[in-house]
Amino acid sequence: MRRSSGILLHISSLPSEFGIGDFGKYAYRFIDFLNEASQNYWQMLPLTPTSIYKGNSPYSSSSAFAGNILFISPKILEEEELIGKEDLKIDISNGNYVDHEKVTEFKNELLKKAFNNFKESDDFYKFCGQNNFWLEDYALFLTIKNNISNESWAKWPIEIRDRKKDSLQGIKNQYFKQIQYHKFCQYLFFRQWSNLYNYCHQKNIKIIGDIPIYVCFDSADVWANSNIFKLSNEKKPLYVAGVPPDYYSKTGQLWGNPVFNWNEIKNNGYRWWINRLSHNFKFFDISRIDHFRGLVAYWQIPASEDNAINGEWINVPVEDFFKALNNNFKKLPIIAEDLGIITEDVKQVIEKHNLPGMKVLLFGFSSDDHPYMPHNYIKNSFVYTGTHDNNTAKGWFEEEATPEEKNRLSEYIGKEINSNNINMELIRLAMMSISYNAIIPMQDILGLGKEARMNLPSKANNNWRWRLTKNQLQDSAIKEKLTRLAKLYGRT
């Protein structure tokens, strides 16, 4: 395996005249930026749909398969004559932050206009046929939400909740055009994404995607596949996911996602998971599986609990699962997100299947000889200065790092560290490390502070909003610096 490096930047964080990053010209310019800076990877967050009432988190989606239609480029729609130039005369750029409410309203109106001007084609029908295994249910799910009940699907009329064939067919007949609209939006999303993905390959850039291990209860996935989740007869979760109490939280973490019924998944030949991975492998070169340890054993908490204390570990048939995966895929381009406390059985699975894990430098100096100090790395790993859930390097140094951590880091590097050089010193540590792959968040490359943080997990609002400006993307000095580091540490 060759040594490589890349940048972590979500699509939403790209510059754009339309309030949120999209698959338009600035995405292509970012690919050029990566190429000119001698980078190999572009890592992004999940591209699945987000919603305002779920805090706009890409990890809380109504589908594990659908695309986020907010990323559809209005300019490309105008070039394809699906909308007019007058439809783009609006200013919702909003500087460095996404206004999700404005963007959602604008994009929805724009896509409705595009749909009214769209003539269904063989290409559209082909897309619908190839993706029917998830697309039909997702389009139907949204149509029911918009026309019959916007409540959680478990509160829908019983015949719809339980997917009675005659009831669903009646909805399909009555709302045929709206169902087609939702399929059309997905068609646009994946057509624009495929063109962008192909351009990445032309520029020798590989894409790293992100797969949250769990799905939201109020999603098309759980409604359409309720048998593979642990639900009651009333289709409510019996158990939910989380992690047990640890050093960081005395009550653990209660995530609230329904847990998988792995016995049923095994009996179905792991079909849902194979479909999910196949779908992701088609659109990404590598996929990071968030909370990978949940594929070995997961913390199951009774749904009635208020915290994660009274849970229990439930084993997954992991070896049988991976046997099925290896029978279906020639290779498994997976990054195992193995941050936090990882037990020996999880380590053994990762090592047996030769999966790279993750190292995060912001965690590495909290104790002497911490496993995330660079000298403890292994080659088959991905090292990050930080992730989307961490503060920026500068923000961490100014707001969170203890005096002991600062002293330990300065001693490790052999020079005084301050808020002005922390980002580049951590980048240098990542790039010089033995890890085959180094991924740097764009915020750290730019040396930005806490104002550029993408997500604060304990905070419900104002996450997932930070964006690049056009000028930051055009900075030639940054490209030169990255190129120099990539060449110096053998990552070109």
C-alpha positions in Angstrom: 0.0 0.0 0.0 1.3 3.5 -0.9 1.5 6.4 1.6 -1.3 8.9 0.9 -2.9 12.0 2.4 -6.1 13.9 1.9 -8.6 16.4 3.2 -11.8 16.0 5.3 -14.4 18.4 4.0 -18.1 17.8 3.8 -20.1 18.8 0.6 -22.2 21.3 2.6 -19.0 23.2 3.6 -18.0 24.1 0.0 -18.6 27.7 -1.2 -21.7 28.3 -3.2 -24.0 31.2 -4.2 -27.0 29.1 -3.0 -26.6 28.9 0.7 -24.9 25.4 1.0 -22.1 23.6 -0.8 -23.3 21.5 -3.7 -22.2 19.4 -6.7 -21.5 22.5 -8.8 -18.4 24.3 -9.9 -16.8 24.7 -6.4 -16.9 21.0 -5.9 -14.9 20.6 -9.1 -12.6 23.4 -8.1 -12.0 21.6 -4.8 -11.0 18.5 -6.7 -8.6 20.6 -8.7 -7.3 22.0 -5.4 -6.7 18.5 -4.1 -4.9 17.5 -7.2 -2.7 20.6 -7.3 -1.8 20.2 -3.6 -0.6 16.6 -4.3 -3.4 15.0 -2.2 -4.9 11.6 -2.8 -8.2 11.5 -0.9 -11.3 13.6 -0.3 -13.2 12.4 2.8 -16.7 13.6 3.5 -19.5 12.9 5.9 -22.6 10.9 4.9 -24.4 12.2 1.8 -27.8 10.9 3.0 -30.8 13.2 3.6 -30.9 15.6 6.5 -33.8 17.3 8.1 -34.2 20.4 10.3 -36.2 18.6 13.0 -33.3 16.1 13.4 -30.8 19.0 13.8 -29.5 18.8 10.2 -27.2 15.9 11.2 -25.9 13.7 8.3 -25.9 10.9 10.9 -29.6 11.2 11.5 -31.3 10.4 8.2 -34.6 9.3 6.8 -32.7 6.8 4.5 -29.5 4.8 4.5 -29.6 4.8 0.7 -31.0 8.1 -0.6 -29.0 11.2 -1.3 -29.3 14.7 0.2 -31.2 16.8 -2.4 -29.8 20.0 -0.9 -26.5 19.1 -2.6 -28.1 19.2 -6.1 -26.5 22.1 -8.0 -29.0 24.7 -9.1 -26.6 26.0 -11.7 -26.4 22.5 -13.4 -30.2 22.4 -13.5 -30.2 25.8 -15.2 -27.6 24.6 -17.7 -29.8 21.6 -18.5 -32.7 24.0 -19.0 -34.8 22.4 -16.2 -35.0 25.8 -14.6 -34.5 29.4 -15.8 -31.9 32.0 -15.0 -34.5 34.0 -13.2 -34.9 31.2 -10.7 -31.4 31.7 -9.6 -31.6 35.4 -8.8 -31.6 35.0 -5.1 -29.0 35.7 -2.4 -28.9 33.1 0.4 -25.1 32.6 0.4 -25.0 33.6 4.1 -21.2 33.7 4.3 -19.4 31.1 6.4 -22.5 29.4 7.7 -25.5 27.4 6.3 -29.0 28.6 7.0 -30.7 25.3 6.7 -34.2 26.6 6.8 -33.7 29.1 3.9 -31.7 26.6 1.9 -34.4 23.8 2.3 -37.2 26.1 1.3 -35.2 27.4 -1.8 -34.1 24.0 -3.0 -37.6 22.4 -2.6 -39.2 25.1 -4.7 -36.4 24.9 -7.3 -36.7 21.1 -7.6 -40.5 21.3 -8.0 -40.0 23.7 -11.0 -37.3 21.4 -12.4 -39.7 18.4 -12.1 -42.5 20.2 -14.0 -40.0 20.8 -16.9 -38.6 17.3 -16.9 -39.5 14.7 -19.5 -39.1 11.2 -18.3 -36.4 9.3 -20.2 -35.0 5.9 -20.6 -32.1 6.9 -18.4 -34.6 7.9 -15.6 -36.4 4.6 -15.9 -33.1 2.7 -15.8 -32.1 4.5 -12.7 -35.5 3.7 -11.0 -35.2 0.1 -12.0 -31.6 -0.3 -10.7 -32.5 1.3 -7.4 -35.9 0.0 -6.9 -34.8 -2.1 -3.9 -34.8 1.1 -1.8 -36.1 3.9 -4.0 -39.8 2.8 -4.2 -40.1 2.6 -0.4 -38.2 5.9 0.2 -40.4 7.8 -2.3 -43.5 6.3 -0.8 -42.3 7.1 2.7 -41.8 10.8 1.9 -45.2 10.9 0.1 -47.0 9.5 3.1 -45.2 12.0 5.3 -46.2 14.9 3.1 -49.8 13.9 2.5 -51.2 11.6 5.1 -49.3 11.9 8.4 -46.1 13.8 9.3 -45.8 11.9 12.5 -43.4 9.0 13.1 -44.3 6.1 10.9 -45.2 4.0 14.0 -48.2 6.4 14.5 -49.5 6.1 11.0 -52.8 4.3 10.3 -52.2 0.6 11.1 -52.8 -0.6 7.6 -50.1 1.8 6.4 -47.8 1.3 9.3 -47.9 -2.4 8.8 -47.6 -2.0 5.0 -50.8 -3.7 3.9 -50.5 -4.3 0.2 -53.9 -2.9 -0.8 -53.4 0.3 1.3 -50.0 1.0 -0.2 -51.2 0.4 -3.7 -54.0 2.8 -3.1 -51.5 5.5 -2.0 -49.3 4.7 -5.1 -52.3 5.2 -7.4 -53.5 8.4 -5.7 -50.1 10.1 -5.3 -48.3 8.7 -8.4 -47.0 12.1 -9.5 -45.6 13.0 -6.1 -43.9 9.6 -5.8 -42.3 10.2 -9.2 -41.1 13.6 -8.0 -39.2 12.1 -5.1 -37.6 9.5 -7.5 -36.8 12.4 -9.9 -34.9 14.2 -7.1 -32.9 11.1 -6.3 -32.2 10.7 -10.0 -30.8 14.2 -10.2 -28.7 13.7 -7.0 -27.0 10.5 -8.2 -26.5 11.8 -11.8 -24.7 14.9 -10.5 -22.8 12.9 -7.9 -21.7 10.3 -10.5 -20.3 13.0 -12.8 -18.4 14.5 -9.9 -17.1 11.1 -8.8 -15.9 10.4 -12.3 -14.1 13.7 -12.3 -12.3 12.8 -9.1 -11.0 9.7 -10.7 -9.8 11.7 -13.7 -7.8 13.8 -11.3 -6.5 10.7 -9.4 -8.5 11.6 -6.3 -10.3 8.9 -4.3 -13.4 9.5 -2.3 -13.9 8.3 1.3 -17.5 8.0 2.3 -19.1 7.5 5.7 -21.6 4.9 6.9 -23.3 5.4 10.3 -23.8 1.9 11.6 -27.3 2.6 12.9 -30.3 4.2 11.2 -33.0 6.4 12.5 -36.2 4.8 13.8 -38.3 7.3 11.8 -36.8 6.3 8.5 -37.8 4.5 5.3 -35.3 1.7 6.2 -37.0 0.7 9.5 -40.5 1.1 8.1 -39.8 -1.1 5.1 -37.6 -3.6 6.9 -39.1 -3.7 10.4 -38.3 -7.4 10.7 -34.5 -6.8 10.9 -34.9 -4.5 14.0 -36.0 -5.3 17.5 -39.5 -3.9 17.5 -42.7 -4.6 19.4 -46.0 -5.8 17.8 -46.9 -2.1 17.7 -43.7 -1.4 15.8 -42.0 0.5 18.5 -38.4 -0.1 19.6 -37.9 -2.7 22.3 -34.3 -1.7 22.7 -32.1 1.2 21.6 -28.5 1.7 20.9 -25.8 3.5 22.9 -22.6 2.9 24.8 -22.1 2.0 28.4 -20.8 4.3 31.2 -17.1 5.1 30.9 -14.5 7.6 32.0 -16.2 10.3 29.9 -19.8 9.7 31.1 -21.1 8.1 34.3 -24.5 7.3 32.6 -23.1 6.3 29.2 -24.6 7.5 25.9 -28.2 6.9 24.9 -28.4 7.3 21.1 -32.0 6.1 20.7 -31.5 4.3 17.4 -33.3 0.9 17.1 -30.9 -2.0 17.3 -30.6 -4.7 14.7 -32.2 -8.1 15.0 -29.1 -10.0 13.9 -30.7 -13.4 14.1 -33.2 -12.3 11.5 -30.5 -10.5 9.4 -28.5 -13.8 9.4 -31.6 -15.8 8.4 -32.0 -13.4 5.4 -28.4 -14.0 4.3 -27.4 -10.5 5.5 -29.2 -9.1 2.4 -30.0 -5.6 3.8 -26.4 -5.1 4.9 -25.0 -6.4 1.6 -27.3 -4.1 -0.3 -26.2 -1.2 1.8 -22.5 -1.8 1.4 -22.8 -2.5 -2.3 -24.7 0.8 -2.7 -21.9 2.7 -0.9 -19.0 0.8 -2.7 -20.6 2.0 -6.0 -20.3 5.6 -5.1 -17.2 5.8 -2.9 -13.8 4.3 -3.1 -13.6 3.6 0.6 -16.3 3.8 3.3 -15.7 4.5 6.9 -18.1 2.5 9.2 -19.0 4.7 12.2 -19.0 2.8 15.5 -17.5 -0.3 13.9 -17.4 -2.2 17.2 -21.2 -2.5 16.9 -20.6 -5.1 14.2 -18.9 -7.3 16.8 -21.0 -6.6 19.8 -23.4 -3.8 20.7 -24.7 -2.2 23.8 -28.5 -2.8 24.0 -30.6 -0.6 26.3 -34.3 -1.2 27.0 -36.2 1.5 25.2 -37.9 2.6 28.5 -34.6 3.6 30.1 -33.6 7.3 30.5 -29.9 6.6 30.3 -27.5 3.9 29.1 -26.6 2.4 32.5 -28.9 -0.6 32.4 -27.8 -2.1 29.1 -26.1 -5.3 28.1 -23.6 -6.4 25.5 -25.1 -8.5 22.7 -22.8 -10.4 20.4 -23.2 -10.2 16.6 -22.5 -13.2 14.4 -19.5 -11.3 13.1 -17.5 -14.1 11.5 -20.5 -15.4 9.6 -21.3 -11.9 8.6 -17.8 -11.3 7.2 -17.9 -14.6 5.5 -21.0 -13.5 3.7 -19.4 -10.2 2.8 -16.3 -11.8 1.5 -18.4 -14.1 -0.7 -20.2 -11.1 -2.2 -17.3 -8.6 -2.6 -13.8 -9.1 -4.1 -12.5 -6.7 -1.5 -13.9 -4.7 1.5 -12.8 -1.1 1.1 -13.7 -0.2 4.7 -12.2 2.0 7.4 -13.1 0.7 10.9 -13.9 3.6 13.1 -12.4 2.2 16.3 -12.0 5.3 18.5 -12.6 5.1 22.2 -12.4 2.0 24.4 -12.1 -1.0 22.0 -12.1 -4.6 23.4 -9.8 -7.4 22.3 -12.5 -9.2 20.3 -13.0 -6.1 18.1 -9.3 -5.7 17.6 -9.0 -9.3 16.5 -11.8 -8.8 13.9 -10.1 -5.7 12.5 -6.8 -7.4 12.3 -8.1 -10.7 10.8 -9.8 -8.8 8.0 -6.9 -6.4 7.5 -9.1 -3.3 8.0 -7.4 0.0 8.7 -8.5 1.7 11.9 -8.3 5.4 13.0 -5.9 7.5 15.1 -6.7 11.0 16.3 -3.9 13.3 17.3 -6.1 15.6 19.5 -6.6 12.6 21.8 -2.9 11.6 21.8 -1.5 13.8 24.4 -3.9 13.3 27.3 -1.5 10.8 28.9 2.1 9.6 28.7 2.5 7.0 25.9 -1.1 7.3 24.8 -1.9 4.9 21.9 -2.6 7.8 19.6 0.9 9.2 20.0 2.5 8.8 16.5 5.2 6.3 17.7 2.4 3.9 18.6 0.8 3.8 15.2 0.7 0.8 12.8 1.1 1.2 9.1 -2.4 0.1 8.2 -4.3 3.0 9.7 -5.7 6.4 9.0 -4.4 9.3 11.1 -6.4 12.5 11.6 -5.6 15.7 13.5 -9.3 15.7 14.5 -12.7 14.6 13.2 -16.0 16.3 12.6 -17.0 15.7 16.2 -13.8 17.4 17.6 -12.9 21.0 18.0 -10.4 22.4 15.4 -6.7 22.0 16.4 -6.6 25.7 17.2 -9.9 25.7 19.1 -8.7 22.6 21.1 -5.5 24.3 22.1 -7.2 27.6 23.1 -10.3 26.1 24.7 -9.8 22.5 25.8 -6.2 21.4 26.1 -5.0 21.1 29.7 -1.6 22.6 30.7 -0.3 19.0 31.0 -1.4 18.2 27.4 0.2 21.4 26.1 3.5 20.6 27.9 3.4 17.0 26.7 2.8 18.0 23.1 5.6 20.6 23.2 8.0 18.1 24.7 7.0 15.5 22.1 7.6 17.8 19.2 10.7 19.5 20.7 9.5 23.1 20.4 7.1 25.5 22.0 3.5 25.1 20.8 1.1 28.0 20.6 -2.3 28.8 19.0 -0.5 30.1 15.9 1.5 27.0 15.1 -0.6 24.1 16.7 -2.4 23.3 13.4 0.7 23.0 11.3 2.6 21.1 13.9 -0.2 18.5 14.2 -0.4 18.3 10.4 3.3 17.6 10.3 3.0 14.9 12.9 0.3 13.2 11.0 2.1 13.5 7.7 5.4 12.1 9.0 3.8 9.3 10.9 4.1 5.6 9.9 0.4 5.5 9.1 -0.2 4.9 5.4 -3.0 7.5 5.3 -3.2 11.0 6.8 -6.4 12.9 6.6 -6.6 16.6 7.7 -9.8 18.5 8.2 -9.9 21.6 6.0 -10.4 23.8 9.1 -7.0 22.7 10.5 -5.3 23.3 7.1 -6.6 26.9 7.3 -5.7 27.3 11.0 -9.2 28.2 12.0 -10.5 28.3 15.6 -13.6 27.1 17.4 -15.9 29.2 15.2 -15.2 26.7 12.4 -16.1 23.6 14.4 -18.5 21.3 12.5 -20.2 19.6 15.3 -20.4 19.7 19.1 -22.1 16.4 20.1 -23.6 17.7 23.3 -25.2 20.6 21.6 -28.5 20.2 19.7 -28.5 23.4 17.6 -26.1 25.3 15.3 -24.1 22.3 14.2 -23.2 21.2 10.6 -23.1 24.8 9.4 -19.5 25.9 8.7 -18.5 26.7 5.2 -15.4 27.7 3.2 -15.2 31.0 1.4 -14.2 31.3 -2.3 -10.9 33.0 -1.3 -9.9 30.3 1.1 -10.3 27.7 -1.7 -8.0 29.8 -4.0 -5.1 30.2 -1.6 -2.0 29.2 -3.6 0.2 29.3 -0.5 -1.8 26.6 1.2 -1.5 24.4 -1.9 2.2 24.9 -2.0 2.6 24.0 1.7 0.5 20.8 1.3 2.5 19.8 -1.7 5.8 20.3 0.1 4.7 18.2 3.1 3.3 15.5 0.8 6.6 15.3 -1.1 8.7 15.6 2.1 6.9 12.7 3.8 6.5 10.5 0.8 2.7 10.9 0.4 2.5 12.0 -3.3 
